[in-house]
Amino acid sequence: MREKLAELERKAKHCKLCSLWRFRKKAVFGEGDEHARIMLLGLGPGYWENVKGRPFVGPAGKLLDSLLAAANLKREELYITNVVKCFPPNNSPGEEEVKICTKNYLEKQIEIIKPEIIITLGNLATEWVFKKCKLKTAPMSKIHGSVFLCGGNAVKYVIPMYHPAAALRNPGLRKILLEDWKSIKNFL
């Protein structure tokens, strides 16, 4: 398992299958427990993640750490990754970039790790997972913090959450995010 992930990560670090490689300082493949029951899935690396090569290490990552603590979770118990592995300009990868990256990396990460629960962080991650689980998408304002059964896949549950970066841009979301993470603590 570890070897499969390591080989996949080596490929991601040198990938040139889509145009995002041109903006990459370091690919951000993912990290954490390869036997994790829970996978956190974000959009893609931000500035600091691109510099350091690790997921959620910038300001959004600091907020994420406090949210995880509210749910009695620790990073080392989870597997944290993103839909795309290279820095997307304007935080907006194209449809083709998402398709290439998910097919070549994310889907394989999910197959290897076999998480029971995926907590999606933000709209793009949520839309991608909902599509894979054959769930109907809805605005994040209506579905955040709810638990959805993922039909027909190894993943059993999906929990969509606002992305921590959204709360940094809109401080009114901080309270909502904190309440969502506290409320899923019992489910987890």
N, C-alpha and C positions, 0 to 999 in steps of 0.2 A: 504494500500500500504506500509506504513512505517513498519507496523507489519510484513508483508510478507518478506520484505527485512531483517528486524531484525532477524527473525526466520532463514532465509537462511544463514545469517552471523553467527549466533550461530552454525549452522551445519558445516559451513566451518572452523570455528576456532578449531573444534574438529575432523575434517575429517581425516580418515585413509584409504580412498578408493584407493589411489595410493601411490607409494613410496615417493612422495615429502614431505609428512608430517614429515619424518625423518630429513629434513633439515630446518624445520620451527621453527623459534623463535616465530613469530606472523603471523598468516594468514593475508593476505592483501586482504580483500573482495572487497572494493571499497568505494567511498564516494562521496557526492555531493547531488545535488537536485534530489529527486526521481521523479520529474515531468520534468526533463531536456529534452529539445529538442535535445541536442547534448550529445552523449556519446563518451568519449575518451577511446580507448582500446589499452593497451600495451601488452607485452609478459607475464611478471610476475615480482614479486618483486625482486629488487636488494638487495644488502647488507643492505643499510640504511632502505629500506622499510621493510625488514624482521625484523630489530631491532625495528622499530617504529610502525609497523602495519598499515601504511598508504601508499597509492600509490604516487609515484613520489615526494619523499621528499629528495632524495640525489642530487648529482650534475646534473643528467639528469632532475630532477624535477625543479631545479632552472632555467635551460635553458628553460624548458617547460613553466614556468611562464612568461618568457620574450617573448616567441613566442605567448602565449595566449594574452599578452598585445598588441602585434603587430596586432592581429586580433580583438582587442577590446572585448576580452572575459575575464571573471573572473571565477576562479575555482568554486566559489559557484553557478554559473549559469549552470554548467555542472555536468555530472556524470562521474567519472573517475574510471576505473577498469582495470583488466588484464585478459588474457586468462586463466592463471593458478593462483591460489591464494596462493600457497606456493613457497618459494624460490627454483628455479631450478638450480642445480649445473651447472657451466659453461654456465649459461644463455641458457640452451638448454633442455627443457622438451621433453620427449619421446612422440611418437605418441599416445600411450595408456594413458599416463598422461593427455595429451591435451583432448583426447576423454572423459575421465572420468570427468575432471573438467568442461569442457564446457557443458556436458550433465547435470551434477548435479548442476551447479552454474551459469555459464555465460548465457546459454540460458534462464534460469529462471529470471535472472536479466533483460535481454532484454525484456522478456514478461511482467514483472512488470512495468518497467520504460517506455517502449514504445518510445524510442528515434526516432526522425525523421531522424537524421543524426548520423552515426558512423564515427568518424575520427580514422583511424587505425594508430598506431604508430609502424612501423617496419614490417618486412616480415611475421613473423608468424601470427600476428594479421590480417594482410591484407589477407593472404592466407585463413585463417579460415573464415573471413567474405565474401570474394569473393566466396568461396565454398557454403556458406549458401545462397548467393544471386544469385547463378548460373552464376557468371561472370568468364570470362577467366582470369587466372592469367598471369602476365607479370612481367618482372624485375622492381623493384622499380624505377630504373633510368628512365624508360619510363612512369610510371603512377603516380609518386608522385605529389601531389597538384592538381590532376584532380578530377572532380566530376563524380561519376558513379551512374546510376540509379539502385537500388536494386530491381530486379523483384520478385514479388510474396511474399513479406514479409511486415511486419508492418513497418520495416525500409525502408525509401524512398531512401536515398542517402548514399553512402560510399565515403569517401575522404581518400585515402591512403597517408601517410606521412612517411618520414624517421623518425626513432626513434631518440629522442634527444641524446641518448647515442652514436649513430653512429656519430653525429657531435662532440662529445667530443673526440672520437677516431680519427676522420678524420676532422680536423678543416675546410677543404675546403667545407664541407657540411653545415656549419653554414649559409653562405650567401644564399644557395639554400633553406634551411629550413625557414629562415626569409622571403625570397621572396614568398615562398609557402603560409605561414601563412598570409602574407599581402594580397596576391592575393585572398584568399578565404574569406577575410573580407566582401567584397560586396555580395558574395553568401550567407553567413551566415546571 
